[in-house]
Amino acid sequence: MNLRTKVSVVILVTATSAVAAFPALSGASPVDDKTRQAAELQRQIDANDNQLVALSEQLNGATLHYNLAQAGIDEAVRRMDAAEAERRRVRAILSRRAAQMYAGAGSSSPLAAMDVKSLGEIASRSRYASAAADHDDSLIAQLQKATESLTARKADLERQRAAAQTETDTARAAKAKIDSANRQAQALKQQVKGEIATILKQESEARAAALARAAAAGPPRHSGGHSSIPPNFPNVPAPNPGAAAAVAFAKAQVGKNYRYATSGPDTFDCSGLTAASWQQAGVSLAHYSGAQYEETMRIGSGDLQPGDLVFYGPGGANHVEIYVGGGMVVSASNPSSGVVLAGVRYGSASGYGRVRG
């Protein structure tokens, strides 16, 4: 499914949910009714948060691809200019030779008078074929081929840049729609007090406890890998100084806000946090979880060490977190939670990566 299709699905789901959510407070059982509304409200907020995080990473990917395409275009233009300069040099040599050979014809530069516009014309006109040695003919052919190749490459990169810009525009438009839906959900939450607020608090606490139990259990393939979960930051030695620096930085960001397309110092998105953390160790990671997936070495869940990255979504394209030990990660989670210490979601992670360097 391409980005436009994904975004369309996201927008449709969000719009449909916004209309269907939050029925009126009524019914024979007020407590059950409020519980149902609280559950639907929480589901809607969670869905918006998850969609926003995934879409944020798609935006980061589109931006990365756009920048790579632009750099490629700049290089293609530079090479095109060099080829054109060489073409002019060869043309000048051939022009001088032609002038010498045909001086009696009354033209100081018959080649220039013909106003030859392409490398192919120079090689194809039989009147001046003898003006160039064999190696010049070969050079002309090479220059013609190089120019054609560079022209095609530039056109291809231009198309890539246009496609990346389209992806960026589409992602930003969809993000604006999700933000709008999220604001609606938050506004409704502010209007509901009393029992529903209590229910939501209890649900949140229950979910946090479940995550802690899951993290304590460790990867599914291990039975009883950990006997307990640390109540706060785990104090697990990092395997090397670089990982130690990355983990220390990530821990220090807990409590800060999530904001898409940022990598500090005050706000982060998920890949912005992991990139900024490893930057402390002098390692440069792309600001896109999918690219970080490619930049890291694949490891198993049971091999996690502090500093390793935990990915979610196909090819790590939706979300990334940094492992800090004890079954825990620091994650720029979503707009509602911000940067948090949480348990590894072993059941839904799509891969684990070790940073090279």
C-alpha positions in Angstrom: 0.0 0.0 0.0 1.5 3.3 -1.0 1.6 6.4 1.1 -1.4 8.1 -0.5 -3.5 5.0 0.0 -2.4 4.7 3.6 -3.1 8.3 4.3 -6.6 8.0 2.7 -7.4 5.1 4.9 -6.1 7.0 8.0 -8.3 10.0 7.1 -11.4 7.8 6.4 -10.9 5.9 9.7 -10.4 9.1 11.6 -13.4 10.8 10.1 -15.7 7.8 10.6 -14.6 7.3 14.2 -15.1 11.0 15.0 -18.7 10.8 13.8 -19.5 7.4 15.5 -17.8 8.1 18.8 -19.2 9.2 22.1 -22.9 8.4 22.3 -25.1 10.5 24.6 -25.3 9.8 28.3 -28.4 7.7 28.5 -29.7 4.2 29.0 -30.9 2.0 31.8 -27.5 1.5 33.3 -25.6 4.8 33.7 -22.5 3.1 35.1 -22.2 0.7 32.1 -23.0 3.6 29.7 -20.2 5.8 31.2 -17.8 2.9 31.1 -18.6 2.3 27.5 -18.1 5.9 26.6 -14.9 6.1 28.6 -13.6 3.0 26.6 -14.6 4.5 23.3 -13.0 7.8 24.2 -9.8 6.2 25.1 -9.8 4.0 22.0 -10.3 7.1 19.8 -7.5 9.0 21.5 -5.1 6.0 21.3 -6.0 5.5 17.6 -5.3 9.1 16.8 -2.0 9.0 18.7 -0.9 5.9 16.9 -1.9 7.2 13.5 -0.1 10.5 14.2 3.1 8.8 15.2 3.1 6.5 12.1 2.3 9.4 9.9 5.0 11.5 11.4 7.6 8.9 10.5 6.2 8.7 7.0 6.7 12.5 6.8 10.3 12.1 8.1 10.8 9.5 5.4 9.5 11.7 2.7 11.7 14.6 3.8 14.7 12.3 3.9 14.0 11.1 0.4 13.4 14.6 -0.8 16.8 15.8 0.5 18.6 12.8 -1.0 17.0 13.5 -4.4 18.0 17.1 -4.2 21.6 16.2 -3.4 21.6 13.8 -6.3 20.2 16.4 -8.6 22.9 18.9 -7.6 25.6 16.3 -8.3 24.0 15.5 -11.7 24.0 19.2 -12.6 27.7 19.5 -11.6 28.6 16.5 -13.8 26.5 17.8 -16.6 28.3 21.1 -16.5 31.7 19.3 -16.6 30.6 17.2 -19.6 29.4 20.3 -21.4 32.8 22.1 -20.7 34.6 19.0 -22.2 32.3 19.1 -25.2 33.1 22.7 -25.8 36.8 21.9 -25.6 36.6 19.1 -28.1 34.5 21.3 -30.4 37.1 24.0 -30.3 39.8 21.6 -31.3 37.8 20.3 -34.2 36.9 23.8 -35.3 40.6 24.8 -35.4 41.4 21.7 -37.4 38.6 22.3 -39.8 39.7 25.9 -40.3 43.2 24.8 -41.1 42.0 22.1 -43.6 39.5 24.4 -45.3 41.3 27.7 -45.1 41.1 28.0 -48.9 37.4 28.0 -48.8 37.3 31.5 -47.4 36.0 30.6 -44.0 38.1 30.9 -40.9 35.9 28.5 -39.0 33.5 26.5 -41.2 32.6 24.3 -38.3 31.4 27.3 -36.3 29.5 28.7 -39.3 27.5 25.5 -39.4 26.3 26.3 -35.8 26.6 22.7 -34.7 24.4 22.2 -31.7 25.0 18.7 -30.6 27.8 16.2 -30.2 25.9 13.8 -32.6 25.9 16.3 -35.4 29.7 16.7 -35.1 30.3 13.0 -35.6 27.7 12.5 -38.3 28.5 15.1 -40.9 30.8 13.5 -43.4 32.2 16.8 -44.7 34.1 17.2 -41.4 34.6 13.6 -40.4 38.2 13.7 -41.6 38.9 16.8 -39.4 39.0 14.6 -36.3 41.4 11.7 -35.5 40.1 8.4 -34.5 40.6 9.2 -30.8 38.6 12.4 -31.2 35.7 10.4 -32.8 35.8 8.0 -29.8 35.9 11.0 -27.4 32.9 12.6 -29.1 31.0 9.3 -28.8 31.8 9.0 -25.2 30.8 12.6 -24.5 27.6 12.1 -26.3 26.8 9.0 -24.3 27.7 10.6 -21.0 25.6 13.7 -21.8 22.6 11.5 -22.7 23.1 9.5 -19.5 23.3 12.5 -17.3 20.3 14.1 -19.0 18.3 10.9 -18.3 19.6 10.8 -14.7 18.7 14.4 -14.0 15.2 13.8 -15.4 14.8 10.8 -13.2 16.0 12.6 -10.1 13.7 15.5 -10.9 10.8 13.0 -10.9 12.0 11.6 -7.6 12.1 15.0 -6.0 8.6 15.8 -7.3 7.4 12.5 -5.9 9.0 13.1 -2.5 7.5 16.6 -2.4 4.1 15.1 -3.1 4.6 12.6 -0.3 5.6 15.4 2.1 2.6 17.5 1.1 0.2 14.6 1.4 1.6 13.6 4.8 1.4 17.1 6.2 -2.2 17.4 5.0 -3.2 14.1 6.6 -1.4 15.1 9.8 -3.4 18.3 10.0 -6.6 16.2 9.7 -5.5 13.8 12.4 -4.5 16.8 14.7 -8.0 18.2 14.2 -9.6 14.9 15.1 -7.3 14.6 18.1 -8.3 18.1 19.3 -11.9 17.2 19.1 -11.3 14.1 21.2 -9.4 16.1 23.8 -12.2 18.7 23.9 -14.8 16.0 24.5 -12.6 14.6 27.3 -12.5 18.0 29.0 -16.3 18.1 29.0 -16.6 14.8 30.8 -16.0 14.8 34.5 -16.7 12.6 37.5 -17.1 8.9 37.0 -15.8 8.8 33.4 -12.6 10.6 34.5 -12.2 8.1 37.3 -12.7 5.2 34.9 -10.1 6.6 32.4 -7.6 7.0 35.2 -8.1 3.4 36.4 -7.8 2.1 32.8 -4.6 4.0 32.3 -3.1 2.6 35.6 -4.2 -0.9 34.6 -2.5 -0.6 31.2 0.7 0.7 32.8 0.7 -2.3 35.2 0.1 -4.7 32.3 3.1 -3.2 30.3 5.3 -3.6 33.4 4.3 -7.2 33.8 4.9 -7.9 30.1 8.4 -6.2 30.3 9.2 -8.2 33.4 8.3 -11.4 31.6 10.8 -10.6 28.8 10.6 -11.9 25.2 7.9 -14.5 24.6 10.4 -17.2 23.8 11.9 -16.9 27.3 9.9 -18.2 30.2 10.5 -16.0 33.3 13.4 -14.1 31.9 13.1 -11.4 34.6 11.7 -11.9 38.1 10.8 -8.2 38.7 10.6 -4.9 36.9 12.5 -1.9 38.2 10.2 0.8 39.7 12.1 3.5 37.9 15.1 3.7 35.6 16.8 0.3 35.3 20.5 0.5 36.2 21.9 -1.9 33.6 25.5 -1.4 32.5 25.8 -0.5 28.8 28.1 -2.7 26.6 30.3 0.2 25.6 30.9 4.0 26.2 28.9 5.0 23.1 25.8 3.1 24.2 26.2 4.4 27.7 26.2 8.0 26.4 23.2 7.3 24.2 21.2 5.8 27.1 22.1 8.5 29.5 20.9 11.2 27.1 17.6 9.3 26.4 16.9 8.9 30.1 17.4 12.6 30.6 14.7 13.5 28.1 11.9 11.6 29.9 9.1 14.0 30.7 9.6 16.2 27.6 6.9 16.6 25.0 6.4 14.8 21.8 6.3 16.9 18.6 6.5 15.6 15.1 9.7 16.3 13.0 11.7 17.4 16.0 14.9 16.1 17.6 15.3 18.3 20.6 16.3 20.0 22.7 12.8 20.6 24.1 10.6 18.2 22.0 11.1 15.0 20.1 9.5 12.6 17.8 10.5 8.9 18.1 13.3 8.8 15.5 14.4 12.3 16.5 15.0 11.0 20.1 16.9 7.9 19.0 19.0 10.0 16.5 19.7 12.7 19.1 20.7 10.0 21.7 23.2 8.3 19.5 24.5 11.7 18.3 25.9 12.0 21.8 28.2 9.0 21.0 29.3 10.6 17.7 27.1 8.3 15.6 24.8 9.9 12.9 21.5 8.2 12.4 18.9 9.4 9.9 15.8 11.2 11.3 13.5 8.4 10.1 12.7 5.1 11.8 12.7 3.2 8.5 16.2 4.5 7.6 17.4 3.7 11.1 16.2 0.1 10.7 18.4 -0.2 7.6 21.3 1.5 9.4 21.4 -0.9 12.3 22.4 -4.6 12.6 19.5 -7.1 13.1 19.5 -8.9 16.5 17.0 -11.1 18.4 14.8 -9.9 21.2 16.8 -11.9 23.7 20.0 -10.2 22.7 18.9 -6.7 23.6 21.5 -4.5 25.3 21.2 -0.9 26.5 21.5 1.4 23.5 19.8 -1.0 21.0 16.8 0.1 19.1 13.3 -1.4 19.1 11.2 -1.0 15.9 7.5 -1.2 15.1 5.8 -1.4 11.7 7.0 -2.9 8.4 10.7 -2.3 8.1 10.6 -0.2 11.3 8.7 2.5 9.4 6.1 3.4 12.1 8.0 3.8 15.4 11.4 3.3 17.1 12.5 3.3 20.8 15.8 3.0 22.6 16.4 0.1 24.9 17.8 1.0 28.4 17.8 -2.4 30.0 15.6 -4.4 32.4 13.0 -4.9 29.7 12.5 -1.1 29.4 12.8 1.5 26.7 12.7 5.3 26.5 10.3 6.3 23.9 9.0 9.5 22.4 5.7 7.8 22.5 2.9 10.1 21.2 1.4 13.5 21.8 -0.6 12.4 24.8 2.3 10.7 26.7 5.4 12.5 25.5 8.8 11.0 26.2 8.3 8.1 28.7 10.0 5.1 30.3 8.0 2.1 29.2 8.1 -1.7 28.8 9.2 -3.3 25.5 6.2 -4.4 23.5 7.7 -7.7 22.5 4.5 -9.0 21.0 4.1 -6.1 18.5 7.8 -5.1 17.8 8.8 -5.7 14.2 12.5 -5.9 14.8 15.5 -5.0 17.0 18.7 -3.2 15.9 22.2 -2.7 17.2 23.8 0.6 16.2 27.1 0.2 14.4 29.8 2.4 15.7 
